[in-house]
Amino acid sequence: MKTSRYLSLLFAVVIALGVNAQRLPFNGNFPDYTYRESKEKLMSQINACMNARKAPTKVLPIGPNLVDSRQWWTDGLFNFETEYNDEYNSINPSRGNFLNETDFQHFDFISGMLVKKGKVSVEDDPQARVNVEQIGGLVMLVERDKQNKPVRAFYQLPSDGQRNEDWVFFINYMFMGHYTTPDNLDVVFGPWMPCYSCHEYNVDPGIFGFNYDFDSRILHIIYGNSRVSHGDPSKFSKERMPGEGGAGAIMGPMQWDIIPTVSGLDVTIVHDEPFVDHFPRIGKEGDKVSLTHVESPFEGIPGRWAVASVIPLTHSLLQMFSLEELKLMRGEIFARYGDTFKDPATQRHFDAQPWYHRKGGRITVTAVERFNYDLITNVMATKPQ
């Protein structure tokens, strides 16, 4: 399968670049295009989401989007292919980008999806229904409960060669933005984003390889593709310099372990290639740094989790956050409109935000915001109290 070849290629590249055996295998894709093209593509995607975020939700025909041809989907962490079984009128998930059988079980419910008269039902859950929907301009496979609330959601991926590249963008959306270190160093978590309140750098960090641990809530990421070595190659050991060293040699990627927090990101620097021109160099290997969120790339939408007002999210992306973070992420959706909160701690939190202004009155949210509010509520119900 193509995806397996992509993974094999990824692992081969990681090994070739000198990532040692103690580092984890990664999902994701190494972009092979230039910085300028990368940035323009991402900005185009952000603008498209911004322009479509107020559009109403549309339920799309099942046929061309799920039954008539094979389609690729992602929950933001894993991707998989669906194909229709004519004999049993069922939807089968083909092996996608999974690292082991446990990961594959994440999509078991898809094996129970049956098709009858153009509608999809879930074999073991008669109360559930499955739609292909267009939400905020994105095509999604959505499972809803009997109250019509979203339970699971998957993004449709392009069927062309851009599939693996676009897949990684969704997890980037959850963290991209401008941050600062305790020493007031500006950090732009990208990929390829302009540095908001400081000058624009040639390169900036962004996820293009990752492995997520649900138990520890640690997102292990590779970032920083195609950094270029500097200085006189004779001064460095070739064994320590992937690509055999030399000025202009492509260097190994950097690796961070990150955990999202209410105020930003907690970062552990697992690997930071010392012979590479890149930004930010916020510490050395083994250092732990807390990044404070300053602003998102979604212009005019304030808050730590502005993304929840821009694109529909998925159950898996939301599982990365703690119960407290989810509560505030959900509250932010209404706080942006000046709504007030019955919970004193939540109200105090938003009163402390410089962008928050109480307005009162009736609040009307967009279809994307209502979808995310309901999905966050569902995910919160699965979290330990």
Stockholm file with secondary structure:
# STOCKHOLM 1.0

chainA/1-385         MKTSRYLSLLFAVVIALGVNAQRLPFNGNFPDYTYRESKEKLMSQINACMNARKAPTKVLPIGPNLVDSRQWWTDGLFNFETEYNDEYNSINPSRGNFLNETDFQHFDFISGMLVKKGKVSVEDDPQARVNVEQIGGLVMLVERDKQNKPVRAFYQLPSDGQRNEDWVFFINYMFMGHYTTPDNLDVVFGPWMPCYSCHEYNVDPGIFGFNYDFDSRILHIIYGNSRVSHGDPSKFSKERMPGEGGAGAIMGPMQWDIIPTVSGLDVTIVHDEPFVDHFPRIGKEGDKVSLTHVESPFEGIPGRWAVASVIPLTHSLLQMFSLEELKLMRGEIFARYGDTFKDPATQRHFDAQPWYHRKGGRITVTAVERFNYDLITNVMATKPQ
#=GR chainA/1-385 SS CHHHHHHHHHHHHHHHTTCCTTSCCCEECCCCSCHHHHHHHHHHHHHHHHHHTTSCCEEECHIIIIISSCEEEECSSCEEEEEEETTTTEEEEECCSCSSHHHHGGGGGGGGEEEETTEEEETTEEEEEEEEEEETTEEEEEEECTTSCEEEEEEEECSSTTHHHHHHHHHHHTTCEEEECTTCCEEEESSSCCCSSSCCCSCCCCCSEEEEETTTTEEEEEECTTCBBCSCGGGSCGGGSGGGCCTTCBCCCEEEEEEECSSEEEEEEEECCTTBCCSCCCCCTTCEEEEEEEECSSTTCCSTTGGGGTSCCCHHHHTTSCHHHHHHHHHHHHHTTTCCCSSHHHHHHHHTSTTCCCCCSCCCCCHHHHHHHHHHHHHHHHSCC
#=GC SS_cons         CHHHHHHHHHHHHHHHTTCCTTSCCCEECCCCSCHHHHHHHHHHHHHHHHHHTTSCCEEECHIIIIISSCEEEECSSCEEEEEEETTTTEEEEECCSCSSHHHHGGGGGGGGEEEETTEEEETTEEEEEEEEEEETTEEEEEEECTTSCEEEEEEEECSSTTHHHHHHHHHHHTTCEEEECTTCCEEEESSSCCCSSSCCCSCCCCCSEEEEETTTTEEEEEECTTCBBCSCGGGSCGGGSGGGCCTTCBCCCEEEEEEECSSEEEEEEEECCTTBCCSCCCCCTTCEEEEEEEECSSTTCCSTTGGGGTSCCCHHHHTTSCHHHHHHHHHHHHHTTTCCCSSHHHHHHHHTSTTCCCCCSCCCCCHHHHHHHHHHHHHHHHSCC
//
